[in-house]
């Protein structure tokens, strides 16, 4: 090695040491500031993702980060929407999550291997953009690294790996295929970058032929992103998002005002129809499992509107191994440390199963909005975010239905008083329930706005007239049965 080369090597070593010290300091600062960080390593086979991840984490306190390898799907993951495995691993406030191969495999390797069709790729790009926007808007620092190498260098590394029996297993037939069609794979990666390069989630291309230079670029890129996030958090308050001037009474006489709460049903008709519907649901549940169709049912409504009763009738004949009822209370400390959708991602069903939510993610635009548990910017943004998550579920083949159980204020008061008089039901009434009645008008406006902005063809809201419990329960079950039958017909036609 010449004197010049020795000097350059020493200078590079010193730069790497300084970069590590800088990253360690910034990790501590981000942890104190409660800033979550997500770093993805994608790129070409043999580009050295594992090596570079290992070098990067040497700078961090090991108690503050997690590393996940996502180049293959587990059996559990294959039964979920493709973004699920990443959403449930998203970082909590103050923590760092690193993915060795990210959600981009769907539009990168899977595309090259012809595992995805044109429509599926289009949906995947839309879902990825929405997912990254939600992460960024929720305060996550998103660093996307694409490690590239030349065709010649890749071939050289493959041969070196194959030369040793300890590492030969790391080179697959598909790896060589991508090398042989290097130009095609390169175009796929360029398309991926063009479609998904955004100011809030930019790509950083790292030329990885020279490992030390690549390491330094990665460390500096991560450090700059963390520094920018700290500056933003300390100096820039959130700007409210407005979608145009809203008349003060726009949502006071909205969708809820059109509900006919006089609708009712006799006890005999109720029992006959309920029995038939429950037996049909039991059969449909088996079909859902056979065809691997996931189902998401969300229940919202006024206190004492009958959500629990409707859910009990819905599940009475279902196989308990194939559904889960998820009651939603105030978020705990761990849930508050994540994006507000995180706790729901953890309960979304795998293919062939049903998830029933007693209260849902819509708390963001109702109770959290009204009680001031989130900012105006956050709850206004949530309409778009919720629609995007539900669209992703539907794109993955799920049936998504949301029920608003509606009663009038007088019926609610009657039910409250009945519960107060009944020792077996008195526990259902809290002081908070009575306080919420004082904010009825505020909730009514919020619900009307929610119904208008988040009822989509793919994931519709169903307004359930609930003054008559019999009528409400039957309507819920009929709606579910109709939706499941339709989806099963579509799936069977798709399967030929």
N, C-alpha and C positions, 0 to 999 in steps of 0.2 A: 504494500500500500504506500502510495506516495505521500509526501508531507502535506500536499494540498488535500488529498483524500482524508488523511488523518484529521486535519483541521476541520474539514467539513463534517466529518463524523462526530467530532467532539461538539461542534456547534449544534448539530442536530440533536444530540443527546441532551445537551443543556436546554434546548427549546422544549423537548419532550418533558423533561423534569419540571420546567416552569409551567407547562400546560397542565400537568397533573396537579401541581399545587393550586393553580387557579381553579381547576374543576372541583377539587376538594372543598375549597373555600365557598365556591358558588353553590355546591350541594347543601352545605350547612345553611347558607343564606336562604335558599329556596325552601328548605325544611322549616326554618323559623317563620318564613312568610306564608307557609301553607300552599306553595305552588306545586301542582302535580306536573310531572314530566314524562313524556312518552317518546321513546326513540325507536325507530324501526331500521333494521338492516335488511335491505333487499339487494338483489343484484345477480351477477353471473355466477355459475358454478365454478368453484375453485378460486373465487375472488378473495377468499380469506375472511368471510364474515365472522366465523368463530374466533379466529386469531384477533381480529380487531375489537370484537366485543370484550374478549378477555383483557386486552390492553386498556380499553376504556374504563372498565370497572375497577382496575387497580387504583384509579384515582379516587374512588368513592368509598365512603363508609359502608361496609357490607350490610349493615342493619337498615340501610335506607333504600335498597333497590331490589328488584326481582327481574330475573331473566327467563324468558319463555322461548322454546324452540317450536315453531309452528309450520315446519315444512311438510308435515304429514298430518292427516286427520285421524283422530281416535274414533272408535265406533260411536261413542257418545256425540262427538262433534258432527259426524256425518248425518245425525238425526236432527241437527239444529240449523237455523239460518247461518250462513257462513260468517257473518260478523259477530255472532253470539260469543264465540270463543275469545274474541278480543275485547268485547264490551265488558264481559264479566271479569276480565283481568286488568281493566283500565286502572290507572294509578289513583290512589287516595291523595288527599291534600298533603303536600310535603314529601311525597315518595316519587321514585323513579321506576318506570317499567321499561324494559328493553325487549323487543321482539326480534328474534333471529328468524327472519322471513315473516312477512305480515299479510294483511288482507289482500295485498297486491298479487299474491300467487294466483288469485282467481282470474285476473286479467293478464297474467304474464305466463307462467309455466302451464297453467291449465288451458290457456288459449293455444299455446304452441302444441300441446298434446291433444288438442281438439276435444277437450272434455266439456267445453262450453260453446253453446251456439250463439248466433248474433244477438238474439233477443236477450239471452241470459247475460251476455257481456254488457249490453246497453244498460240493463237493470243494475248490474254490478257497479258500473261506473257511477251511476246516479246514487246508489246506496253508499258507496265509498265517499263521494263528495259530501253527502249529507252527514255521514258519520264523523268525518274529520271536522266539518264546520261546527257540529255540536260539541266535540271535544274542545276545539279552540274557543268557542264562545263560552264554554263552561270553565275556562281558565287553564286548560291543559296546554303546556308547551309541547308542541308537536315537531319533532325533528325527524325528517325522512332522508335516509341515506341510501344512495344507489351505488353499489360498488361495481365498477366495471374493470375488465381486463381485455387485452387484445386476444384475438383468436390464437395467435402463436403462443402467447404466454399461457393461455388456458390449456392448450394441448400439452405443453411442457409440464404443467403441474399435474395433469391427469396421469401422464406417463410416470412421473415421480411417485405419485400415490400408488399406482399399480405395481411399481417395482418392489414394494414392501408388502408382505402378507398381512402386516398389522394395519395397513391403511388401504389396501386394495378394495376392500368392501365399500369404501366411500365413493367409488366411481361406478356409476350405473350405466346401463345401456342407453338410457334416456340422456344422461350427461353427454355421452359421445355423440348422440344424435343431434343435440343442440349445438355442439361444436361443429359438426359437419354442415349444419345449416345455420351457421353463425350469423350471416347477414339477415336471414329471416327473423331470428330471435332478437337481433339488434333492433330491427324495425318495430317489433312488438313492444320492446322496452321504450323506444322513442315515442310511440303512440301513447303508451301508458303515461309517460311524463307530460306530454302535451295535454292530455285529457284531465290531469289531476294536479297540475302545478298551480297553486293558489297562494296569495300573499300570506294567508294565515296557516298554510301547510305547504311550504315550498320544498322542492326537491333539491338536494345537494348531491351532485355527481362526484364520486370519489374514484379517481384513477388508481387502481390498486396494484398495478404491476410492481411498483416500488413500495414495499410494505411500511417502512418508516415514514415516508412522505404521506402515505395514506393515513397512518395513525395520527400524525400531526394535524392534518386537515380535519379529520373527524373530531379530535379533541377541541380544536379551535371553533369548529362549527357549533358543537354542543355548548361550549362556553359562551359564545356570542348570543346564542338563543336564550340561555339562562340569564345573562346580563340584561338583555332587552326585556325579558319578562319582569325582572326585578324593578327596572326603571319604570316600566308601565304601571306596575302595581303601586309603586310609591308616589307617582306623580299624576297619573291620569284617571280621574273618576269615570265610571261607566256612563256612557251617553244614552239617554232614553231613546227607545225606538218608537216611532209613531207611524202608523199607516194611514195618515191623513186625519183631518179633523172629524171627530165623532160627535154627532148631536147628543146633547145630554140625555135624551129619552130614547135613543135608538134601540137599546136592548131591553127597555122596560116592557114593551109590548111586542115581544118576539115570539119565538116558536112555542114557548110554554103557554102563551095565551090562547093558542089554537087547540089545546088539548080538551077533549070532551070528557070531563070527570064524572059525568052522569052514567057512563057505560058501566054495566054490571052484569051479573050472571047468577042464576039460581044455584042453590047448593047441589041439586040433582045433576044439572047440566055440567056443573064444575067437576063433580066426582067422575062422571062418565067420560068426559073429555080428558081429564087429568090422567085417568087410568090408561086410556088408549095411547096418549102421548108418551107416558113414562115407559110403556112396553115397547113403543117404537124407538125411543131413545136408546134403550138397552141393545136393540138390534143394530142401530146405527153406530153405536159405540164400537161394536165388534168390527164393523166395516171400516171405521176410521183407522183402527189398529191394523187391519189387513192391508189397507191401501197407504198406510203411513201418512195420514193427514193430521197435522197439528191444529188445535183449536184454541183460540184465546177469547174468553168471554169476560167483559168488564161490567161491573155493576156499580152505578152511582145513583144518587137520589137523595131526597130530603131525609132527615132523621125520622125514623119510624115509618118510612114509606113502604117497607116490606121486602128489602133486599135479602135479608136472611131467610125469610120464608120462601121466597122464589128460588133461592139457591138450594134449599133443602129439597124442594119438590123436583128440582132439575136433576139432582144427584141421586135421588132415592133408589133408582134402578140401575145405576151405572156401576161398572166393575171398579171397586176402590183402588185397584192397582193401576188404573189407567187415567185417573184424574187427580187434581190437587186443587183444593180451595185455599187461596192466599189472602188472608185478611190483612188489610193495610192500616197500620197505626202511625203515630208520629215517628219519624225516622230516628234511629238510635245514633250514637256517636259515630260508629263506623259508616253508617249510611250517609250521614251528613258530610262526611269527609270525601264522598264521591259525588259524581254527577247525579242529579236527582233521578235519572232513569236507571241508574246502576242496580238498585235493589229489585227493580222489575225485570231487568234483563236476567237476573239470577233465577227468576221463577218462570220465565217463558218456557213453554212446553217443547219436548222433543217430538219428533214425528210420530203420529199415532196416538198422542196423549192430549188431554184437555187441561188447560189452566183456567181457573175461575177466580177472578179478582173481586173481592168484596172491598170496594174503594180502590182507586187506581192512580195512575200517573197524572190523572186530571186534577188531582189535588193542587198541582202547581198553579192552575189557572182559576182555582176556586178558593179553598181555605188559605193556601199560602199567599195568594194575591190579596185577599180581603184582610187577613190578619197581619200582613206586612212581613211575612217570613221570607220573602224574596223581593227583589227590586222590580220596578215597573218594566225595566229593560228585560229582565229575566222572564217574567210571566208573559210578556208580549212575544218574546222570541220562542216561547214554549209551544205556541200553536203550530209553528212550522216544524219544530223538532219532533213533536208528537206525531204529526202527519207523516214525517219521514220514517220514523221508527215503525209505525204501523204499515207503511208501504213496504218496508223491507220484510216484515213478517209475511205479508201477502205474497210478495215476490218469491218467498221461500216455500209457498204452497199452503200457508195457513188460512183458516177461516177466522176472521176477526169481527166480533160483534160487540157493540157497547150499548148498554141499557141505562136510560135515565128513568127511574121510577118516580112518577110525579103525583103528588097529592096537594090539596089546597091547605091553607093555613089552619082553617077550622078543623079539618080532619086530623091534622097533625096534633093539634091541641087535645082533641078527644082521645087520640091514641096515647099521648103522653099521660093524661089523667088516668086512663084505664091501667096503664102500666104502674103508675104510682100506687094504685089501689090493690094491685095483685102482688103478693109477696114473692111469687115465683118469677115475676118479670120486673120488679122494681129496680133490680141491678142494672137494667138496660138504660135507665134514665140517669143522666148526670147533670150537674149544674151547668156544664158547658152546653148541653142540648138546649136548655132553657135560654141561655145567653144567645145562642145562635139564632133563635127565633126573633130576637130584636134586630138582627141584621138580615131578615128575610128579603127585603127589597134589594140589598146589595148582592146577595147570593143569586137572586132571580136574574138580575142583569148579567152577572158573570156567567150563569148557566146558559142564558140565551146566546151570549157571544160565543161561548164554547161550542154549543150545538151548531151554530152557523159556520164557524171557522174550521171545525174538525170532523164534520160528517162528510165522508167521502164515499164514492161508489164502492171502493174496495173494502172500506172499514166504516160502515154506516153507524150512526146513532139510531137507536130505536126508542122512541118516546112511548113509555108505558103508562097508560091512564090507570092510576093506582088507588083511587078512593074505594073501589071494590077490590078486595084482595083476591077474590076468586077470579075475576076478570083479568087482573094483572098477572097472576101466576100462569094462567092458560095462555095469555098472549106471549109471555116470555118463552114458554115451552114450544108453542107453535112456531115462533120465529126461529128458534134454534133448529127445530126439526126441518123446517123448510130450507134453511141455509145449508144444513148438513146433507140433505138429500140432493140438493143442487150441486154441491161440491163433489159428492160421490159420483154422480152421473158424469160430471166433467172429467174426473180422474179416470174413470173406467173407459170413457171415450178416448182419452189421451193415451191410455195403455193399450188401446185396441182390443 
